[in-house]
């Protein structure tokens, strides 16, 4: 009995053969084409790396991979004197005996696959180099494969808040986090964004609203929908610092905050030039001040001082 997945593959092959020189995926009579020269190392290697990515012992999948490869090769290699044919009446694939052919079976060739494959051959300098490259790309530094989040998992981000009384420790912990978030969001000068977070929140202690560490204001519509937080804040008006209340936008995630910042301040937005147009972090800080991101007349100077602090030994970015 041919299993369902293999039967579907054969159906696809049968369909592609029509009008295409009888080649299909597998080639004429399943002797050529995409899967005709199945390399066991491909399946074995994929299983080993796959197990490592899932956080399992990388070589725990070795025997299952060998078994599956042998089965696939055996399924794709009919005995001599036989061929796999599609029966349109039953809708199934069947083994057919060919006339005037040698009935000797070649099944020993696939049955002896385990004997022919030397597991120790995996431990070669080339394979060690490949595994090392894969490990490094996964972020491992101790020679082990790391379990990684699936695309549906949310990356865990830790922000050190007001529970840490030391502003220096908050700065050292949080600056690299926001730098990476800004860089991942496509900000041209992520160090400027991270410095703004430090300035706006006292090193991460006092966000303006939910997931809002950049002091981004809410629109009237967002406020009407209850998507904002009313906060006390200060503004510079005509050279004087005044206390006011304003609505700051609540974000679903830190990534959402960074994405909005990119749209409105990094990129050109509603006739306003974004920081993407300048060449240095200092120019970016001055442009943000000119665009009235904040009303503090010393805003750009303070941003640059924070960036210089972050470059001290050891640097934070």
N, C-alpha and C positions, 0 to 999 in steps of 0.2 A: 504494500500500500504506500503510495507516494503521499507524503504529508502535504497539508493544505498550502503552506507557504511555498514549497517547492513546486507544487502543481501550478500556482499562480505565476511563478517565474517562467515555467515552461509555456504557459498560455501566452505570456507576453512575447516569448521567443517565437512561438508559432506564428503570432500575428505579424511580427516584424519581418518574418521570412517571406511573406507574400509580396512578390514583386521586387524583392531586393536580393536577387541572386542566391536565395536560400541560405543567407548567412545568419541574420538575427543576432541575438545577444551571444549565443553560444557558438555560432558558426554552423556550417553544414554538418548534419548528422551528429551534432554535439561534439565535434572533434576540433573546433576552432572557436574564435570569438573571445568575448570578454572573460569568461570563466574557464576557458579550456585548459589553461596552464595555471591552475590555482596554486598560488605560493603559500604554503602553510605558515611561513614566517609572518605573513601579513595578518592572518587571523590571530596567531599566537601573540604577536607583538601588540596588536590592538587590545587583546584581552588583558595582557599584563599591564599596559599603560592605563587602561580603563579601570582596573582594580585599584591601581595607585591613586588615581584621581578621586575615586570613591572613598579613599582612606583605608582600604583593605591591604593585606599583605599582597604586594604586586605579583608574587609568583604562585599565589593560591589558585590562580585561574589557569595554570600551565596545563595540568592534566585535562580539565574540561575542554580547553582550547584544542589540544591534540586530538581528543576524541571527536569533537565536532568537525575538525578539519578532515579527519579520516573518513567520517561519514559522508561529508559533502563530496569528497573526491570519489568515494565509492559510488555515490548516487549519480555522479556525472560521468562515470566510466562504465558503460554497459559491458557485459561479458562479450567475448568474441563470438561472433555469429548472431548477436542480438543488437537491436537498436530501439530507441524510445520513439514511439509514434503516437500521434494524436488521433483519437477515434472521434470524429465529429458526431457520430450517432449517440455515443454515451457521454460525450463531453469530458472524457478522461484520457490520460496518457497511459499507454500500455507497452510492455516489453514485447517485441516481435522477434521471432527467430528468422534470420536470413537464410536463403537457400545456398547450397554449395559453399559453405564457409566452414572454417575449422571450429568445431564446437569446444575446443579447449578454453577453459576459463582463464581470464587474466586477473581474477579477484585477488590472487596472492600478492599482486603488486600493491594494492591498497591495504590489504590485511597486514602486510609487512611494513607498513609505514612507521610504526613505533620502533621496529628494529632498525630501520634505516636512519631515523632521526636521532641524533646524539644530543641529549639535553645539554651536555657540557659545552656544546658548540655555541650556546647563547653567551657564555662568559668569554667574550673576545674583546680586545681593546676597542674595536669599532663600536660594538654594542654598548660597552661601558661608557664610551663618549656620548652616544646617542641618549642613553638613560640619564647621564649627567646633564645634558642639554635640556631634556624634558623636565628634570627635577628643578633646575635653576629657573626655568620659565614658569614653574608653579610657585616660585617664591621660597623654596626650601633652602636652608643654609647648612643643615646638619646632615645632608646626604639622604634624608628620608623623603618619601612622597607625602604630600600634604593632602588632607581631605579638603575639597573645595566646595563652595556654595553652588547650588544649581542656579540657572538664570532666574528662577522664580523666587529664590531666597533673597531676603533683604540683608544687605551688608550691615553688620553691627558697628555702629559708630559711637564712641564714648567721648562725651564732653565733660570735662572737669568744671563744675560750677561753683556756686558760692559756698558749697560745703568745704571747699579747700580755701582756708583763709589767706594763704600766701599767693599774692598776685604773680610773683615770679614763677611759682610752680604751675599755676594755671596757664600762664603765658607759654611756658616750655611744653606743657602737655597739649594745649589747644592750637597753637599756631600751626604745627605740622598737619593737624587734622583738617583745618579749614583751607590750608594751602592745597592739600590733595583734592579736597572737594571742589575747589575752584578750578584746579587744573583739569580734573576729570570733566567738568562742565564746559571746558573750552575757553576759559578766561585767558586772555593774552598775557596778563600780568597777575598770576595767582598770588604772588607775594603781596601785591597791593590789596587785593581782596581780603587776604588773611589779616593784614595790618588794620584794615577798616573794621573787621570783626573785633579785634583786640581793643581798638579805640572806642567803638560803639558800645561795648558790653563789659568793659573793665576786665579784659582778658578772658571773657566767656562767662562771667558771673551773672550778668543781668541782661538776658535777651529781651527785646522789645515786645515780643509776642511769641506764640507757639512756633517753634522752629524758625524764628526770625532773629538772626544775630547781626543783621546788617542795617537795622533801623529802617526797613522799607515800609513806606506809608501805605495805608489801605485806601482804595477809591471809595467814593460815596456808595456805589452799588455794593461793593464788598462789605462795607459797614452795615448797610441796610440788610444784607443777607446774614448778618451775624458772623462774618468771617474776619473779625478784627478784635484787637484788644486795646482798650482805652488806657493810656499811660501818661504819667507826668513826665515831661521832658523840658529841655531848655533850648532856646533859639537865640541867635544874635540878631537883634533888630536895631539898626542905626547905631551900631557900636556898643549897644547895651545888651547884657545877657538877661533874658526874661524867662520866667517859668510859665509853661502852658500845658494843656492837655491835648493829646492827639491820638488818632486811631492808627494802629500799626497792624499790618496784615498777618493773619495766621496762615501758616503753610502746612501742608500735609507732611512734608519731609524737608530735610536740609537740602536735598538735591533739587526740590522744587524752588526753594529760595535761590539757590545758585543759578538755576536755569532762568528765573525771572531777571536776576541781576544781569546775566549775560545779554538777554534780549534788550534791556532798557538802558544799560550803562556801558557794557563792553562793546556792543554793536551800535550802529547808528539807529536812532529811534525817534520818530516823529520830528524830523528835521534837526535833531541834536546829534553832534558827532560823538561817537563812542571811542573808548580808549584803544580800540583795535587800530585806530589810525595813527597812533604815536609810536615812537621807537624805544622809549625807556620808561622805567617805572616812575621816575621823577616827573616826566612829562605826563604820564597817566594820572598821577596824584594831582598835579596842577590843573589838568583838564576836568577832573571830577569836581574840584573846588570851583572852577569857572562855570561849570554846569550846575552849580548849587546843589550838589549831592548833600552838602551840609552847609550851614550858615557860619560856622566857625572860620574866622579869617585866617587862622593858622592851621587849617585842616591839612593842607598838603605837607607842611613842615612836620607836623606830628606823625603823619603816615610814614614819611621817609625816616624819621627817627626810630619808629618801631621796626621798620625793615632793617635798619642798621643794627639794632639790638638783636634781631633774629639771625643775623649773619655772624654773630660772635662765635668764638670757639667753645664747644662744637656748634656749627651752624644748624639751624632748625629747618632749613630747606636747601 
